[in-house]
């Protein structure tokens, strides 16, 4: 460990920024080489004569600048200048890998692109699509979005819809439209991995909250009491929720769970971002949060998991007061989503291609879940026949990273819990397995068999779901 103590005597602004600036300067100059272990926060606070909170903010700011990385139980280190690529991003050179990690939801069953483009080429007035359009999208594309939102259990007003470059772009836009830098946003203890990276870069503080557990140990919704407490004590201004197929636990909230969280949001004036890309796979006809609390909720609908990730088309539906901000943010980031691919997708929504494709994906997914249940044991995997991934419970003492590494060594990709948790938390004994990224049924069975073999080893033996109610 380096005994690093910067000189901040000449600092004129916030002390935490002065510490972060000094750290960045020493890293850039080579005085703090990559891999150097930084002093514990409490020790540095003592050396500088400042509060522990000041140093905590300084370290967080340095992590936001990607200067540091924290390793649970080991400390904080100077990070490499080149950021490791996310395992969620596909690579062309992984052709031999059996992929249970990336939730691409049966892309081999997506509609015939050549036929779609052929239809698109015959669209009257197609040349208009080759120019600029309003940032929120053309009216008939937003109407197609309203039809799509019906599959997401939301009766959406086209005038409150905007077309985005996929759901990820929609999340970024909504985070900026609904919140300001410095705001705190509540998330589940396990949540969407990209959110964990993108929100801090927008200056937002994520507050992970505990999830309820059933008597059998299955994960339920965010604890509404914890959300209320966070609103009172941590100044949480909003909440990010996935009610219909929570990623990664696969839980679908009951009506009572939805109403309890909406009640807390209403009482404390919390804004809700509802991101539910897998809703059309779920057969339960439960109301969207945007239906229960339309004045508070911004909802996202995407076709990436349903039809065409390559089109990069998604839709957001927001309360009217945020419409102008959403339009401006889309304009500032990309000007507009592609009207060409929006037209392609709109045609698939209108002519029944979406519904036919979804039915086939549901059928194959049910068969895949049956295979996973047969080989792994349904009691070990949270999910169901209409869930496109499962949440695998490991022995409480098992290191999920070690299981992930052993599977990778055997040619199978899967994600341990650490990708769904904030960086300062110890990885929990769970893994997410996705059913739809492998095209062949034989290859899929081989991948699940490999998981079963690894878990059968004494050091990795999985357990039957059990545990206390949180």
C-alpha positions, 0 to 999 in steps of 0.5 A: 500500500502506498502512503499517499497524502496529497498537498491540498493546502492551496485548495480554494474549492471543495476539499473532496474535489481537490483530493480527487484532482491531486489523485488524477494529477499523480496518476497521470504523472506516473507518481501513482502507477496502475495497480497501486493500492490507495490508503484506507479512507479513514487513514487518509482522512486522519492524515489530511485532517478532514472528515471521513465523508470528505474522503469518501466523496473524493474516492467516489469522484475518482471512481466516477472519473474511472481512475480507481477500482474497488475490490471487495475485501482488498481495498482500492487500487489505481485502475488501468487506463484502458477499461475492460470491455463489458462481457455483455457486449458481443464479440465476433471472435467468440464463435465457439462459445456457448452463450448463457450470459447475454440475454438476446432472446432468440435472435435466430427467430427474428423476422426475415430482414430481407423481406422486411427491407423489400416491403420497406422499399415499396413504402410510398414517400420513402424518400422522406425517411432519408431526411431529418424528422422531429426529434420525437419521431414521426406521428405514425411511428409514435402511433406504432409505439402506442400499439406496442405499448399495449403489449406492455399493459399500457394504454399510451397516448401517442402525443406523449411518446418519443422514439429512441435509439433502443431502450438503453438510449431511452433510459439515458434520456429519462434519467436526464429528463426526470432527475438532476445531477446529484439526485438519488435514485433507488434501485433494487439490490440486484439491478440492470447492469448498464444502469449501474454504469450509466447513472453515476456518469450522469451525476446521479447517486444510485441507492440499492435497496433490499428486496423482499424474500418469500418463505422459500427464499425466492426474490420478490419486489423491492421492499416498499418500507425500505423505499419509504425510509430511503425517501425520508433519510437519503433524499431519494427522488425517484425509483427504477423498477422492472415489474414484469420480469425483473432482471436478473431475478425473473420475478413478476410483481403481484398487483399488491406489490405494485400497489404498495410501491406506487403508494410509497411513490405517491406519498413521497413524490417519487418519479418512477422509471419503468423498464420492462423489455420482457413484458410481452413474454409474460402471460399474466395480464397485470397493469403497468406502473404507468397505468397505476400511476400515470402522473409519476411514471415514465415507461420504456418499450423496446423491440430489441428482445422481441424483433430486431436489436439491429434496428435500435428502435425503442419508445418512451412514454412520459407524463406530459410535463416531461415531453419537452425535456425528452424531445430536447435530450433526444435532439442533443444526443442523436438528433433523432432515432432512425426514421428508416428503421422506425418505419421497418419496425412499424410495419412489423407491428402493424402486419402481425409479424410481431405477434407471430414472432412472439408466439414462436419465441414463447413456445421455444422458451418454454421448452428451454426452461423445461430443459433447464429444470430437468438438468438443474432442478426447477427448485434451484432456478427462479424463473418460469416457462415465460421467463427468458432467463433464470436466477440460479441459487448457489451454496451460500459459501460459493464464490459465484465468480469462481463458478463463472470462471470455471464455466468460461474455461469449459467454453460456456459464458454465464454472469455471476451476481457481481454484474448486477450489484453495486461495486462496493458490495460482496458478490452474492451466491447467485448467477443469471442464465439466459435461455435464448442466445444459443440457436441450436437445441443440442448446443443449449442442452450441452451448455446447461449440462456443463452448468450442472456438471460444474455445480455438482463438484463439491466446491460448487454444489448448488442448493435447493431454494431456502432462506429467511424472509427478508 
